[in-house]
Amino acid sequence: MSGHGFHVHGPHDHELEHAAQHGGDGFAGRVAVMTALLATIGALFSYMGGATQANAGLFKNDAAIKKTEASNQWNYYQSKSTKQNLAELAVALAPEDRRSGYKDEVERYKKEKAEIKTAAEKIEAAAKADDAKSDAQIHEHHRWAQATTALQISIALAAIALLTKRKWLEYGMLGVAGLGLVLGGLAFAHI
């Protein structure tokens, strides 16, 4: 404070003057920049983790819808089988002059069942494909989550390193950050 020619420096003023004259603390500046970079990368990883989780849910939902459609097709197939069985029974029980009509029905039901079966199997295959896509997205989501967690831990280590001015904590921060980046790379590569 200054007043009437008398000037007193506080401890904070002295530190600011010292930092201005000597370029500041390289350790603190380096750790602060690393923390900002890690927070930015962590935010991107977190976004990717959320996106893959949402995609997994969508694929799982599509698979469930297709499984319902396939079940409906199989029920339709079963109703055609029942009608075919009744027509076959009618062939066996009907008088000779009426059997040809029932035989035609049996053949028609066989043809319809084959078409229905093909459709049901195609829908089931699509449902399995969507299930596989969902599983792959969940795996990728877990990788993004692991990468994000590692970066969050490295940011916490950076804060502790700044407070304690311990060089070994900076190395720990860099090691855990490296692990997070590797996990993020694995997620990006769908591994």
N, C-alpha and C positions, 0 to 999 in steps of 0.2 A: 504494500500500500504506500502511496506517497501522499504526503501532505506537508506543506511548508518546508520543502527541501529535505525531508527525512524519508528515506525509502527502505522498506523492509521486504525481503523476499520470503515467500512461503516455500515449503518443501515441494509443492507441485510446480511452482514457477521455476525452481532450480532444476527439476527433472526435465521440464520442457526446454529450458535453455541448453541443458546438457545434450538432449536428443537432437536439437537443432544444430548444435556445434559438431556433434560426432556422428551424425547420420542415423540416429535411432538404434533400436535393438533389432539386429538382423534375425535373431532367433524368433522373436515375437512376430515380426513382419512375415517371415517365411511360413510360420505355423498358421498365421491368420489367412494368408493367401491359400494355403493348402485346405484349410477349413472351408473357405468359400467355394473352392473348386469341388471338394468332396460333397458339399451340400447341394451344389448344382447337379452333379452327376447322380447323387442319391435321389433327387427329385425326379430326374428322368427315369431312373430305374424303378422308382415307385409308380410312376405313370404306366410304364410298360407292364409292371406286375398287375396293376388294376385292369389294364386292357386285356391281358391274357386271361385273367380270371373271368371277366365279363364274356369273352369269347367262349371259354369253356362252358359257361352256363348256357349260352345260346346254342352251342352244338349239342349239349346234353338235352336241352328242350326239344330241338329238332329231332333228335333220336327218339325221344319219348313219343312225339307226335307220329313219327313213322312207324314205331312199334304198334301204336294203336291202329294205324291204317292197315298194317300187315295182319293184325289180329282180326280186323273186320273182313279182310279178304279171306282169311282162313275160315271164318264163320260162314261166309258166303259159299266157299268151297264145300264146307260140310253140309250146307243145306242142299247143294246140288248133288252131293253124294247120297243124301237121304232120298231125294227125288229119283235118282238113278236106281237105287235099291228097290224103291217101290215100283218103278217101271219094269225092272227085271223080274220082280215077283209077279207082276201083272202078265208078263210074257209067259211065265210058267203056269199061271192059273187061268188065263183067258182062253176062250175057245180059239181054235186055229184061225178062223177068219178075222179075228181082231188082233192077233199077235203082231202083225207087221207094223201097225201103228205104234205099239209099245216098244218094238225093237228100234224104230226110228227115234223115239224119245230117249232110249238108252244111249244110242250113238250121239245124239245132240248133247246130252248131259256129259258124256265123256269128253266131247270137244270143249264144252264150256268150262269144265273142271280143269282141263289142261291150260286154258288161257288164264283162268283165275289163279292157278298154281304158279304160273310164270310171273304174273303180276305180284303175287304175295312174296315170292322169293326175291324179286327185284327190290321191293320195298324193304324187306328184311336186310338185304345187303346194304342198302343206303343207310338204314338205321345203324348197322354195325360200323359203317364208315364214319358216321357222325359221332358215334361213341369213341372211336379211335381218335378222331380229331379233338374231342373234348379231353380225353386222357392226355394227349400230347400238350394241349394248352395248359392243363393243370400242372403238368411237369415243368413246363416253361415258367408258369407263374411261381412255382416254388423256387426255381433258380433266381428269378428276379427278386423275390422276397428275401432269399438268403443274401444276395448281393446288396440289397438295400440295408439289411440288418448289419452287415459287415461295415458298410460305410457309416452308418449311424454310430457304431461302436468306435470307429476310427475318429469321428468328430468328437466324441466324448473324451477319447484319449488326448486329442489335440487340446481340448479345454484344460484338462488336468496338466498337460505339459506346459501350457502357458502359465498356469497358476503356480506350478512348482518349479518351473524353469529347469526341468530334468530332460537332458538330451536323450536318454534311453526311452523315455515315453514318446518322444518324437519318432524314434525308430520304430517303436511299437505301433504308433499311429500309421506310419508308412507301410508297415507289414500287413496290418489288418486292412488298410485301404487297398493294397495290392491284391489281397485275397478277394475283396469285394469286386474289384475290377475284373479279376479272372472269372469269378462267378457270373458277373454281368456279360462277359464275353461268351461264356458257355450258354447262357440264356439266349443271347443274340444268335448264336450258331445252332440253336435248338438242340442242344446236347443235354 
